[in-house]
Amino acid sequence: MNVGFDHPLYILPFDHRGSFQSKMFGWKGTLTAEQTAQIAATKDVIYDGFKAAVAGGVPKGKAGILVDEQFGAEVLRDAGRHGYYTACPAEKSGQDEFDFEYGDDFAKHIEEFQPTFCKVLVRYNPEGEKALNQRQTARLKRLGDYLHGKGRSKYMFELLVPAEPAQLERVKGDKKAYDRELRPGLMVQAIQQLQDAGVEGDVWKIEGLDRQEDCKKVVAAARRGGRDKVGCIVLGRGEDDTKVREWLTTAAHVPGFIGFAVGRTTFWDPLIDWRAKKIPREAAVKEIARRYREWVDLFEKAHGV
């Protein structure tokens, strides 16, 4: 089966759109050109931090960015020119149901930038509403068929498994217990259901797991049936430094987990401090670079690189 990507992959994701607009800037509705430029300038700070980390020792051949076309078009182009791995989202931001950001024109936008990866963020619970899952699956298969047919980009699938009310009831409303006891098995089911429906991720972007045994089960699902080259990366989910460290270390010990994508934990606080004029731009860039490089060093040490 000709799907997969199994090289080391250390992604700095900053494709956030709705959360930047509403939480960082406090803006609602349609943005003006000036507001769009302000958000783009903020994302330039993150990209400068990424480049500083590579200049400071992060292996260029393993380093990548995930950024959106709306606020990061120039970053995508520059990163492509410099030979970094690039990823660009295909989904509308902030929606519970996956749909294409650019509708039926999705292929044209992918082809304009030719990123290494086309990324989708999908909320999919295998025990959730069947009609919802079927609608999403049809769109996701359409994208995958394009990518594995005419497209040049790999398929990066970010799988989120939000708890159903009945599932939360089973753990007495304890979301941490859901994450630990129920979510790992649901993730495996979700991957299998999507694969059976013809959705073939080259890289699965996975919410952090507390136990190596659960990481192994996820990899086994991602690689079943001849999908031997498929890779998994662990995401940070905006968690605190301590939790991200735990998740990266746990995943790094498991063959098949090839890297990570940690965004907000890397850049959010430095950007907030810079925008509040508590620190200069250079300090924000330096801190973002330090944090990103720290994740790389942590993962590689645990991975035995």
FIFI-842212 format. One record per residue (C-alpha): residue in three letters; x, y, z. Coordinates in steps of 0.05 Angstrom, whole numbers, plus 5000, padded with zeros to 4 digits. Layout:
REM FIFI-842212
ALAXYZ/...
END
This chain:
REM FIFI-842212
MET500050005000/ASN503250644976/VAL501551105035/GLY505651365092/PHE511251805116/ASP516051525167/HIS521752025172/PRO522952445235/LEU518253035235/TYR518453605285/ILE512754085269/LEU511654775298/PRO504154895283/PHE501255595281/ASP495455505234/HIS490655755287/ARG485756245258/GLY479556335301/SER483356295366/PHE488356825343/GLN482857285321/SER478457215382/LYS482957025440/MET489457375423/PHE486658005390/GLY479458005415/TRP476458135346/LYS469857875320/GLY466957825250/THR470357975184/LEU477358255190/THR479858885156/ALA486158865115/GLU489859205172/GLN487458695223/THR489458125177/ALA496358435169/GLN497158485245/ILE495657745255/ALA500457575198/ALA505857995231/THR504857605295/LYS505656955258/ASP512157225229/VAL514857245300/ILE513356505308/TYR516656345242/ASP522856745261/GLY523156335325/PHE522855705284/LYS528455935238/ALA532656145299/ALA531755445328/VAL534255125263/ALA540055605262/GLY541455405334/GLY541854665320/VAL535054355306/PRO536253895246/LYS533554245184/GLY531853575151/LYS526953415208/ALA523954115220/GLY517354365194/ILE511854875202/LEU504354835197/VAL501255505179/ASP494955745144/GLU494156095078/GLN489956665107/PHE495256945153/GLY501456565132/ALA501856545056/GLU508656885053/VAL511256435109/LEU509155815070/ARG512556065007/ASP518956245045/ALA519155585082/GLY518355205017/ARG523955594985/HIS528555435043/GLY527054685042/TYR523354615107/TYR517554135113/THR511154525105/ALA503854375122/CYS497554765108/PRO490554645135/ALA484654475090/GLU479154545142/LYS474855135163/SER477155385230/GLY473255275294/GLN467754815268/ASP465454175301/GLU464253865233/PHE469753815182/ASP468754205118/PHE473354515067/GLU475855225080/TYR475455375006/GLY469754914986/ASP470354574919/ASP476554984904/PHE480754614956/ALA485354304904/LYS487054964873/HIS489355244940/ILE493554634955/GLU496854664887/GLU498555404896/PHE503055254955/GLN504654514944/PRO505954385018/THR509353755040/PHE502953595078/CYS495753785071/LYS492953765142/VAL485853665167/LEU483353745238/VAL477453285249/ARG473153165310/TYR470852445303/ASN468151995357/PRO466551285332/GLU460751255380/GLY458151935359/GLU452652135312/LYS452951675251/ALA450352175201/LEU455552685223/ASN461152175217/GLN458751955149/ARG458552675122/GLN465552815148/THR468252155122/ALA465652295051/ARG469252965049/LEU475552675079/LYS475752105029/ARG474752604972/LEU480852984997/GLY484952355006/ASP483252094937/TYR485652754908/LEU492152764949/HIS493952044933/GLY491952124861/LYS493552794828/GLY496253154889/ARG503553234909/SER502253334984/LYS501852795037/TYR495652725079/MET496452955152/PHE490452755193/GLU489453095261/LEU484652655299/LEU480952945359/VAL476052485396/PRO471552925438/ALA467552565492/GLU460252395480/PRO455752545539/ALA454551805553/GLN462051685553/LEU463152235604/GLU457751935647/ARG461551285648/VAL467451645682/LYS462952075726/GLY464452705686/ASP471952655698/LYS475252895633/LYS482152665654/ALA479351965667/TYR476151985598/ASP482952165567/ARG486351605604/GLU481251045603/LEU476651145544/ARG479851595492/PRO485651125472/GLY480950565451/LEU476251055416/MET482151325377/VAL483950635352/GLN476650515332/ALA476451185296/ILE482751045256/GLN480150365236/GLN473250625216/LEU476351185174/GLN481150705140/ASP475550215126/ALA471750785093/GLY477750945048/VAL480851515086/GLU488351395086/GLY492651855128/ASP500051875113/VAL501352175181/TRP496452145240/LYS496852735287/ILE494852445354/GLU492652735420/GLY497552585475/LEU497151905509/ASP499351745580/ARG501451025569/GLN506350715520/GLU501650115512/ASP496350585484/CYS501350915438/LYS503150225411/LYS495850065398/VAL494950705359/VAL501050565317/ALA498549855304/ALA491950135279/ALA495250665236/ARG499850135205/ARG495249545199/GLY493949195133/GLY500449365099/ARG500750095118/ASP507749995145/LYS510450685128/VAL504951085162/GLY507551535217/CYS504451835280/ILE506152495313/VAL503752735381/LEU500453405389/GLY500753875448/ARG493354075453/GLY495254725487/GLU497054365551/ASP502154615601/ASP509554495596/THR509553895644/LYS504053515608/VAL507153635539/ARG513753365565/GLU510252735591/TRP506652615525/LEU512852725482/THR517052265525/THR511751715525/ALA510751745450/ALA518151785434/HIS519451105464/VAL514550775415/PRO516750595344/GLY512050905294/PHE511651575331/ILE516251985287/GLY515552665320/PHE510853185346/ALA506853815332/VAL506854285392/GLY504154985379/ARG500755405433/THR505255135489/THR511155385447/PHE508956075425/TRP502756325462/ASP505856625525/PRO511756955489/LEU506957275439/ILE502357525494/ASP508157835531/TRP510758155467/ARG503958445449/ALA503258715519/LYS510159045510/LYS513058655568/ILE518658385525/PRO521558615458/ARG520358235394/GLU527357935396/ALA526057635464/ALA519557315440/VAL523257015380/LYS528756755425/GLU523856435474/ILE519756105419/ALA526255825390/ARG528355575459/ARG521855215472/TYR521454895403/ARG528654655409/GLU527154385478/TRP521553945450/VAL526353695396/ASP531853525446/LEU526853195493/PHE523852765438/GLU530552565409/LYS533452385477/ALA527451935493/HIS527551655423/GLY534851475429/VAL537351915372/
END
